[in-house]
Amino acid sequence: MMSGEVDPTCNPVHFVTQDACKPGPAYRGEQSEAHTIFQEPVTAVTEQDCSGFDIVKATQYGSLARCHELIEAGYDVNQPDSETVTLLHWAAINNRRDIIRYYISKGAVVDAIGGELAATPLHWATRQGHLGTVTLLMQYGADPSLRDGEGCSCIHLAAQFGHTAIVAYFIAKGVNMNMQDRNGMTPLMWSAYKVTSLDPTRLLLTFGACTSIQDKLHGNTALHWAILAQNHTAISTLILHGASLDITNMQGDSPYTMLAMFQNAPWVGKKVREKIQEVSVTNRRNPCYRFTRDKRLRFWCMVSTPFLVFYLIGIILQSDQNYLVKLGLLLACYIILHFGGQVIFDDRLMNLLPMSIYLATKFWMYVTWFVWIAPIVEVWITVLFVGSSLFLWYNFLRAWRGDPGVLSSTQEEKYRTIIELAERGGFDPQGFCSSCLVRRPVRSKHCSVCNRCVAKFDHHCPWVGNCIGARNHRYFMGYLIMLLTMCIFLLYGCVQFWHIMCPVTSDSIWEAVLNMAKCDAWVAWVAGNALLHAAWVATLFACQMYQIMCLGMTTNERMNSGRYKHFHTTGRLGQETRSPFHRGLCQNLIDFAEFRCFGLFKPDSTDWLTRYDIKDSVEQMPLLSAKENYQYV
């Protein structure tokens, strides 16, 4: 064991977490996993005969009545046992909050030092992840900066054992997140070394914990410690947050040299290997590698490639070569694109590709209209085509660049939220986002692509490169309608083009398609794309309207209704999935579109960015008629 590391088995105390007056397991230092501590479990208390317990056992087993009896009989609340452990220590480690309140009211010293590790009750509660006890002791003035016999303060212990909620609470209460213990270890170092889950490493980095601090004994940074522990989650998280690979420790090893030795190990992820290649000395000196890894170049390559590929396919199809030659050329284009993309494309920018494909398709549709179709159709049709395009681009820009309803708050507001939720009983995962550190309103969700929480989250749309939520959902629906209109106009124009330029009739549909392709392969290629777009846009629009009007749900709620308790009701057929936001077909549409019609309609005015209580929203919903019940899933 490294110097300064706290051995979780070195505190020989009797740890009781069972019902009151029931025997519990002896404490051996086992800790709960990090992902289980955001909401502290509630222990049911059953009354049994505890009249024979001494004061320590009564405290351990949570018998407030017996403790009260013995204290009133004259027992000193600050009397330590043979190991200098006080009653408040026992109450803290066993999460006996009522007894803690009683002992402190009787004069118990909040920061009493006791036990083999010379720790305070706050240290003991922190080790076990008792968030309620931690907040209670802090409210009574416990000092989280005090160090135990190993030189660790409370935030170091919380980070060691993966108690993310307690780490967040300490930081919100003003504890220095970069505090070093006796050996120079910071909470981030402990988390990277000891905790294999994403948090609290991600939480500390989100708060701005420093990644370049080095410990006093080895000169290691948090990334060094993550590599020593082969903690792939912490390694990836630290590197993605910009942790340096070049800082050397006292042995002269940098994270880069350590990772280079293990780059083929299974615990080294793909993104980490790519980072190792980027900082490679050989690659740095290679001008070709530096050119292909230029971020600006890779960005424009990914944006422009769909435009070029669409054009090349159309030109190949329109060429006078026979079909085998055309097939060979298309296959060659695919091979070049496949291998060239591995060199030039950036996985971190892959989200740009769908929107680039959309923009490329629309660009060549416009070119086709004005070069091939506009000269042979009536002027008013072109005017309608251009007019619908203006509405299309307006709605697209509002859906793409508009605010979908992002939940944002200042650092001070985040601190206040964390303190409020912690002192009220814990962090409900559905009510608090550990990534954004904000309180989640009802119907909101954290988008893993954008890495932000969005109010009334529907889905992340790759075709507009943005989340669809409370503030841009209407524009997204307008975008779908106008895109479908544009595709229909284009298909009509293509039919008119074929009717005038190649009026060859045929009894078979396949012969007709072949004749259209022979007439002008480019127009056929564009028409095929327009038909494909029209099909999936119409399908998507129909699904969206069904969810909005018939279900009163978002896409996220429909797909994940099992996760949300407020969608579950008990009916005659058993457990059913119903939306508490459903107000009927017409009213749902009025609410969504915010139709007022000079005061004739009254849409729901709920601000989904600030609505936290589902009950307040449900109370506004009218009862449904019998005819409307069939609309539920």
C-alpha positions in Angstrom: 0.0 0.0 0.0 1.4 3.4 -1.0 2.3 5.8 1.7 -0.5 8.0 2.7 -3.2 5.7 1.4 -6.0 5.0 3.9 -6.6 1.3 4.4 -10.4 0.9 4.7 -10.0 -2.1 7.0 -8.0 -0.3 9.7 -10.9 1.1 11.6 -12.2 -1.7 13.9 -15.6 -0.4 14.8 -18.9 -2.1 15.0 -21.0 -0.7 12.1 -24.8 -1.2 12.3 -27.1 -0.2 9.5 -30.0 -2.6 10.2 -33.3 -1.8 11.8 -33.2 -0.5 15.3 -32.5 -3.1 18.0 -31.5 -5.7 15.4 -28.0 -7.1 15.1 -26.0 -5.9 12.2 -22.7 -7.0 10.5 -19.4 -6.0 12.0 -17.8 -3.1 10.2 -14.9 -4.2 8.0 -14.7 -1.1 5.8 -16.8 -2.3 2.9 -18.0 0.6 0.8 -21.0 1.1 -1.4 -20.5 1.7 -5.1 -20.3 5.3 -6.3 -23.5 5.0 -8.4 -25.6 4.1 -5.4 -25.0 7.1 -3.2 -26.9 9.9 -5.0 -30.0 9.0 -3.0 -29.4 7.8 0.5 -31.4 4.7 1.4 -34.0 5.1 4.2 -33.7 2.6 7.0 -36.9 1.5 8.5 -36.9 1.4 12.3 -38.8 -1.3 14.2 -39.3 -1.0 18.0 -37.9 -3.9 20.1 -36.8 -4.3 23.6 -33.5 -2.4 24.0 -33.7 -1.9 27.8 -30.6 -4.0 28.4 -28.3 -2.1 26.1 -25.4 0.0 27.3 -25.0 3.5 25.9 -22.7 2.5 23.1 -24.8 -0.4 21.9 -28.0 1.7 22.1 -26.3 4.4 20.0 -25.2 1.8 17.4 -28.6 0.3 17.2 -30.5 3.6 17.1 -32.5 3.3 20.3 -33.2 7.0 21.1 -35.3 6.1 24.1 -32.6 4.1 25.7 -30.0 6.7 25.0 -32.2 9.4 26.5 -32.7 7.3 29.6 -29.0 6.7 30.1 -28.0 10.3 29.4 -30.7 11.7 31.8 -29.3 9.2 34.4 -26.0 11.0 34.3 -23.9 9.5 31.6 -21.4 12.0 30.1 -22.2 12.5 26.4 -18.5 13.3 25.7 -17.1 10.3 27.6 -14.8 8.4 25.2 -14.3 4.7 25.3 -10.9 2.9 25.6 -10.2 3.7 21.9 -11.1 7.4 22.5 -14.2 7.0 20.5 -17.2 9.1 21.6 -20.9 8.5 21.4 -21.2 11.0 18.5 -18.7 8.9 16.5 -20.9 5.8 16.9 -24.1 7.8 16.0 -22.4 9.2 12.9 -21.0 6.0 11.5 -24.4 4.3 12.0 -26.4 7.2 10.5 -28.4 7.8 13.6 -29.5 11.4 12.9 -32.1 11.7 15.7 -29.5 10.6 18.2 -26.9 13.0 16.8 -29.4 15.9 17.3 -30.0 14.8 20.9 -26.4 14.3 21.8 -25.4 17.7 20.4 -28.3 19.3 22.3 -26.7 17.8 25.4 -23.3 19.3 24.6 -21.6 16.7 22.5 -18.4 18.0 20.9 -19.0 18.0 17.1 -15.4 17.8 16.1 -14.3 15.3 18.8 -11.2 13.3 17.8 -11.3 9.6 18.3 -10.5 6.1 17.0 -7.3 4.6 15.6 -7.3 7.1 12.7 -7.8 10.1 15.0 -10.9 11.1 13.0 -13.9 13.3 13.8 -17.6 12.1 13.5 -17.7 13.9 10.2 -14.8 11.7 8.9 -16.7 8.6 10.0 -19.9 9.6 8.3 -18.1 10.6 5.2 -16.3 7.2 4.9 -19.7 5.5 4.9 -21.4 7.8 2.5 -24.1 9.0 4.9 -25.0 12.2 3.2 -27.8 13.0 5.7 -25.5 12.7 8.6 -22.8 14.7 6.8 -25.2 17.6 6.2 -26.5 17.4 9.7 -23.1 17.6 11.3 -22.1 20.5 9.0 -25.2 22.4 10.0 -24.1 22.0 13.6 -20.7 23.4 12.8 -18.5 20.4 12.0 -15.3 21.4 10.2 -14.7 19.4 7.0 -11.1 20.7 6.6 -9.8 18.9 9.7 -7.4 16.0 8.9 -7.4 12.6 10.3 -4.4 10.5 11.4 -3.6 9.7 7.8 -3.6 13.4 6.8 -6.9 13.2 4.9 -9.7 15.7 5.1 -13.3 14.8 4.6 -13.3 15.6 0.9 -10.4 13.3 0.3 -12.3 10.4 2.0 -15.4 11.2 0.0 -13.4 11.1 -3.2 -11.5 7.9 -2.2 -14.7 6.0 -1.7 -16.6 7.4 -4.6 -19.3 9.3 -2.6 -20.1 11.8 -5.4 -23.0 13.5 -3.6 -20.8 14.3 -0.6 -18.0 15.6 -2.7 -20.5 17.9 -4.4 -21.9 19.0 -1.1 -18.4 19.8 0.4 -17.5 21.9 -2.7 -20.8 23.7 -2.6 -20.1 24.5 1.1 -16.8 26.1 0.2 -14.3 23.3 0.7 -11.3 23.7 -1.6 -11.6 21.0 -4.4 -7.8 21.2 -4.9 -6.9 20.7 -1.3 -3.9 18.4 -0.8 -3.6 15.8 1.9 -0.4 15.2 3.9 1.2 13.5 0.9 0.0 16.0 -1.6 -2.9 14.0 -3.0 -5.9 15.9 -4.2 -9.5 14.6 -4.3 -9.2 14.3 -8.1 -6.1 12.1 -7.7 -7.9 9.9 -5.2 -10.9 9.6 -7.4 -8.8 8.7 -10.5 -6.8 6.2 -8.5 -9.5 4.5 -6.4 -12.9 4.9 -8.2 -13.6 3.0 -11.5 -17.0 4.7 -12.2 -17.3 8.0 -14.0 -18.1 10.1 -10.9 -16.8 11.8 -8.8 -13.9 12.3 -11.4 -16.3 13.9 -13.9 -17.9 16.0 -11.2 -14.6 17.4 -9.9 -13.5 18.2 -13.5 -16.9 19.9 -14.1 -16.3 22.1 -11.1 -12.8 23.0 -12.4 -10.5 20.8 -10.4 -6.8 21.3 -11.5 -5.3 18.4 -13.5 -1.7 19.6 -13.3 -1.1 19.4 -9.5 1.5 16.9 -8.5 1.7 15.0 -5.3 4.6 15.4 -2.9 5.9 11.8 -2.7 6.0 10.7 -6.4 5.3 13.9 -8.4 2.3 12.2 -10.0 -0.7 14.1 -11.5 -4.2 12.7 -11.4 -3.6 11.2 -14.9 -0.5 9.4 -13.6 -2.6 7.8 -10.8 -5.3 6.8 -13.2 -2.8 5.1 -15.4 -1.2 3.3 -12.5 -4.6 2.0 -11.5 -5.4 1.1 -15.1 -8.6 3.0 -14.6 -9.7 3.5 -18.3 -12.8 5.5 -17.3 -10.7 8.1 -15.4 -8.0 8.1 -18.1 -10.5 8.9 -20.9 -12.3 11.5 -18.7 -9.1 13.3 -17.8 -7.8 13.4 -21.3 -11.0 14.6 -22.8 -11.0 17.4 -20.2 -7.5 18.5 -21.4 -5.2 16.8 -18.8 -1.6 17.2 -20.0 0.3 14.1 -21.2 3.7 15.8 -20.9 4.1 16.4 -17.2 6.8 14.2 -15.8 6.9 12.7 -12.3 10.0 12.3 -10.0 10.9 9.1 -12.0 10.9 11.1 -15.2 7.8 9.4 -16.6 5.1 11.4 -18.3 1.5 10.1 -18.9 2.4 9.8 -22.6 5.4 7.5 -22.0 3.3 5.4 -19.5 0.4 5.1 -21.9 2.7 4.3 -24.9 3.9 1.3 -23.0 0.4 0.0 -22.6 -1.3 1.4 -25.8 -2.3 -2.1 -26.9 -3.7 -3.1 -23.5 -7.5 -3.8 -23.4 -8.0 -1.1 -20.8 -6.7 1.7 -23.1 -9.6 3.0 -25.2 -9.7 4.0 -28.8 -9.8 7.7 -28.1 -6.8 7.4 -25.7 -4.8 5.6 -28.4 -5.7 8.4 -30.9 -4.5 11.0 -28.4 -1.2 9.1 -28.0 -0.7 9.2 -31.7 -1.4 12.9 -31.8 1.3 13.7 -29.3 3.8 11.2 -30.7 7.1 12.9 -31.4 7.4 11.0 -34.7 4.0 12.2 -35.8 4.7 15.8 -34.7 7.7 15.9 -37.1 5.8 14.3 -39.9 4.4 17.1 -42.1 2.0 14.8 -43.8 0.6 13.6 -40.5 0.4 17.2 -39.2 -1.5 18.2 -42.3 -4.1 15.5 -42.1 -4.6 16.1 -38.4 -5.2 19.8 -38.8 -8.6 20.4 -37.1 -9.7 23.1 -39.5 -8.8 20.9 -42.5 -10.7 17.9 -41.1 -13.7 20.0 -40.3 -14.0 21.3 -43.9 -13.3 17.9 -45.3 -16.2 16.4 -43.4 -18.5 19.3 -44.4 -17.6 19.3 -48.1 -17.3 15.5 -48.7 -21.2 15.0 -49.0 -21.3 17.8 -51.6 -18.6 16.1 -53.7 -19.9 12.6 -53.3 -23.4 13.5 -54.3 -22.0 15.3 -57.4 -19.7 12.4 -58.4 -22.5 9.8 -58.1 -24.7 11.9 -60.3 -22.0 12.5 -62.9 -21.1 8.8 -63.0 -24.7 7.8 -63.5 -25.1 10.4 -66.3 -22.0 9.4 -68.1 -22.1 7.4 -71.4 -20.2 4.4 -70.0 -21.9 1.0 -69.8 -23.4 -0.2 -66.6 -20.4 -2.3 -65.5 -18.0 0.6 -65.9 -20.4 2.8 -63.9 -20.6 0.1 -61.2 -16.8 -0.1 -61.1 -16.5 3.7 -60.8 -19.0 3.8 -57.9 -17.2 1.0 -56.2 -13.9 2.8 -56.6 -15.5 6.0 -55.1 -16.7 4.0 -52.1 -13.2 2.5 -51.5 -11.5 5.9 -51.7 -14.1 7.4 -49.4 -13.8 4.5 -46.9 -10.0 4.6 -46.6 -9.7 8.3 -47.1 -12.2 9.0 -44.4 -10.1 7.0 -41.9 -7.2 9.4 -42.5 -9.0 12.7 -42.8 -12.3 12.3 -40.9 -12.4 13.1 -37.1 -14.5 10.9 -34.9 -15.1 13.8 -32.6 -16.8 15.7 -35.5 -18.9 12.8 -36.8 -22.0 14.7 -35.6 -21.4 17.1 -38.4 -21.9 14.5 -41.1 -25.7 14.0 -41.1 -26.3 17.8 -41.4 -23.6 18.0 -44.1 -25.5 15.3 -46.1 -28.7 17.3 -45.6 -27.2 20.5 -46.8 -25.5 18.8 -49.8 -28.7 17.2 -50.9 -30.7 20.4 -50.7 -27.9 22.3 -52.6 -28.0 20.0 -55.5 -31.8 20.0 -55.5 -31.7 23.7 -56.0 -29.1 23.4 -58.7 -31.3 20.8 -60.5 -34.4 23.0 -60.2 -32.9 26.1 -61.6 -30.8 24.4 -64.4 -33.1 21.6 -65.5 -36.6 22.3 -64.3 -37.2 26.0 -64.0 -36.8 26.6 -67.8 -39.7 24.2 -68.6 -42.3 24.9 -65.9 -44.5 27.9 -65.3 -43.0 30.8 -63.5 -45.5 30.7 -60.7 -44.4 27.2 -59.8 -40.8 28.4 -59.4 -42.1 31.3 -57.3 -44.0 28.8 -55.0 -40.9 26.6 -54.8 -38.7 29.5 -53.8 -41.3 30.8 -51.3 -41.6 27.5 -49.6 -37.8 27.3 -49.5 -37.7 30.6 -47.6 -40.0 29.2 -44.9 -38.0 26.0 -44.9 -34.7 27.8 -44.2 -36.3 30.0 -41.6 -37.6 27.0 -39.6 -34.3 25.2 -40.2 -32.2 28.0 -38.8 -34.5 28.4 -35.8 -34.3 24.6 -35.1 -30.5 24.5 -35.8 -29.2 27.7 -34.1 -32.1 28.4 -31.7 -32.1 27.6 -28.1 -33.9 24.3 -27.5 -34.5 25.1 -23.8 -31.0 24.5 -22.4 -31.0 24.5 -18.6 -28.2 26.8 -17.4 -27.2 28.3 -14.1 -24.3 30.2 -12.6 -21.8 28.5 -10.3 -23.4 30.1 -7.3 -26.8 28.8 -8.4 -25.4 25.3 -8.8 -23.9 25.5 -5.3 -27.2 26.6 -3.8 -29.1 23.8 -5.6 -26.7 21.2 -4.4 -26.9 22.4 -0.8 -30.6 22.7 -0.9 -31.1 19.2 -2.3 -28.5 17.6 0.0 -30.0 19.1 3.1 -33.5 18.1 2.0 -32.7 14.4 1.8 -30.5 13.6 -1.2 -30.1 13.8 -5.0 -32.9 12.1 -6.9 -31.3 11.1 -10.2 -34.5 12.2 -12.0 -34.4 15.5 -10.3 -30.7 16.4 -10.4 -28.2 16.1 -13.2 -24.7 15.1 -12.0 -23.2 16.3 -15.3 -24.7 19.8 -15.6 -25.1 20.1 -11.8 -28.5 21.6 -12.2 -31.9 20.7 -10.9 -34.0 19.0 -13.6 -37.5 20.3 -14.3 -40.1 17.7 -15.1 -39.9 16.4 -18.7 -36.3 17.5 -19.1 -33.3 15.2 -19.9 -29.6 15.4 -20.3 -28.5 15.0 -23.9 -25.4 12.8 -24.2 -24.5 14.3 -27.6 -24.6 17.9 -26.7 -23.7 17.3 -23.0 -26.4 19.6 -21.6 -29.8 19.3 -20.1 -32.8 20.4 -22.2 -36.3 21.3 -21.0 -39.1 19.2 -22.4 -36.5 17.2 -24.3 -37.9 15.4 -27.4 -34.7 14.0 -29.1 -31.4 15.0 -30.5 -31.8 15.5 -34.3 -28.5 14.9 -36.2 -30.1 16.4 -39.4 -30.3 19.9 -37.7 -27.4 19.3 -35.4 -29.3 20.3 -32.3 -31.5 19.0 -29.6 -35.3 19.4 -30.0 -36.9 20.7 -26.9 -39.3 23.2 -25.4 -38.2 26.2 -27.3 -37.5 24.9 -30.8 -39.9 21.9 -31.2 -42.4 24.1 -33.1 -39.8 25.2 -35.6 -38.6 21.6 -36.0 -42.2 20.6 -37.0 -42.3 23.6 -39.4 -39.1 22.5 -40.9 -40.5 19.0 -41.5 -43.6 20.4 -43.2 -41.7 22.7 -45.5 -39.1 20.1 -46.3 -41.9 17.7 -47.3 -43.4 20.5 -49.4 -40.1 21.2 -51.1 -39.6 17.5 -52.0 -43.1 17.3 -53.4 -42.5 20.4 -55.6 -39.2 18.9 -56.8 -40.9 15.6 -57.7 -43.6 17.5 -59.5 -40.9 19.4 -61.4 -39.1 16.2 -62.3 -42.3 14.6 -63.7 -42.9 17.7 -65.8 -39.3 17.5 -67.1 -39.7 13.9 -68.1 -43.1 14.6 -69.7 -41.6 17.3 -71.9 -38.0 16.1 -72.5 -38.7 12.3 -73.0 -42.4 11.6 -73.5 -41.9 7.9 -73.9 -44.8 5.8 -72.6 -44.5 2.4 -71.2 -46.8 -0.3 -69.9 -44.4 -1.5 -67.2 -43.4 0.7 -64.3 -39.8 -0.7 -64.4 -39.6 0.2 -68.1 -40.8 3.7 -67.3 -38.2 4.1 -64.6 -35.5 2.9 -67.0 -36.7 5.3 -69.6 -36.5 8.2 -67.1 -33.0 7.2 -66.1 -31.9 7.0 -69.8 -33.5 10.4 -70.5 -31.5 12.2 -67.9 -29.7 10.2 -65.2 -28.9 13.3 -63.1 -32.6 14.3 -62.8 -33.5 10.7 -61.9 -30.7 10.6 -59.3 -32.0 13.9 -57.7 -35.6 12.7 -57.9 -34.7 9.4 -56.2 -33.2 11.4 -53.3 -36.3 13.7 -53.2 -38.6 10.6 -53.0 -36.5 9.1 -50.2 -36.5 12.4 -48.3 -40.2 12.8 -48.7 -40.9 9.2 -47.4 -38.9 9.5 -44.2 -39.9 13.1 -43.6 -43.6 12.2 -43.9 -43.1 9.2 -41.6 -41.3 11.3 -39.0 -43.9 14.1 -39.2 -46.7 11.6 -38.7 -45.0 10.0 -35.7 -44.4 13.4 -34.2 -48.0 14.5 -34.7 -49.3 11.2 -33.2 -47.1 11.7 -30.1 -48.1 15.4 -29.7 -51.8 15.1 -30.3 -52.8 11.5 -29.4 -50.4 10.7 -26.6 -49.4 14.0 -25.1 -45.8 12.8 -24.9 -42.4 13.6 -26.3 -40.2 11.1 -28.2 -38.1 10.6 -25.1 -41.1 10.1 -22.8 -42.6 7.5 -25.2 -39.4 5.6 -25.5 -38.5 5.7 -21.8 -41.9 5.9 -20.1 -40.8 2.9 -18.0 -38.3 5.2 -16.2 -40.9 7.8 -15.2 -43.3 7.0 -12.4 -45.8 9.7 -13.4 -46.6 7.8 -16.7 -47.7 4.7 -14.8 -51.3 4.4 -13.6 -53.4 1.5 -12.5 -56.4 0.8 -14.7 -58.9 -2.0 -15.2 -56.4 -3.9 -17.2 -53.6 -3.5 -14.7 -50.6 -1.2 -15.0 -51.0 1.2 -17.9 -48.9 3.9 -19.5 -50.6 7.2 -19.6 -49.4 10.7 -19.9 -50.5 13.2 -17.3 -49.9 15.9 -19.8 -52.5 14.7 -22.3 -55.4 17.1 -22.6 -57.2 15.8 -25.7 -56.5 15.9 -29.4 -57.4 19.5 -30.1 -56.1 21.0 -26.9 -52.8 19.2 -27.2 -52.3 20.8 -30.7 -53.3 24.2 -29.3 -50.9 23.9 -26.5 -48.0 22.8 -28.8 -48.6 25.4 -31.4 -49.6 28.1 -28.9 -52.7 29.0 -30.9 -54.6 31.8 -29.4 -56.7 33.1 -32.4 -57.4 36.5 -30.8 -58.2 34.9 -27.4 -60.5 32.2 -28.7 -58.1 29.4 -27.6 -56.2 29.2 -24.4 -53.0 27.2 -24.7 -51.1 25.9 -21.7 -48.7 28.6 -20.4 -46.5 26.2 -18.4 -42.8 27.2 -18.5 -41.1 23.8 -18.8 -37.7 25.4 -17.8 -39.0 26.1 -14.3 -41.6 23.5 -13.7 -40.2 21.0 -11.1 -43.3 19.5 -9.6 -45.4 17.1 -11.7 -48.4 17.6 -9.4 -48.7 21.3 -10.3 -48.8 20.3 -14.0 -51.3 17.5 -13.6 -53.7 19.6 -11.6 -54.1 21.9 -14.7 -55.1 19.0 -16.9 -58.9 18.4 -17.4 -60.4 14.9 -17.1 -60.7 13.0 -20.4 -63.9 11.8 -21.8 -64.5 8.2 -22.5 -63.9 8.7 -26.2 -60.4 10.0 -25.5 -59.2 7.1 -23.3 -58.4 5.0 -26.4 -55.7 7.4 -27.3 -53.3 6.3 -24.6 -50.7 3.7 -25.2 
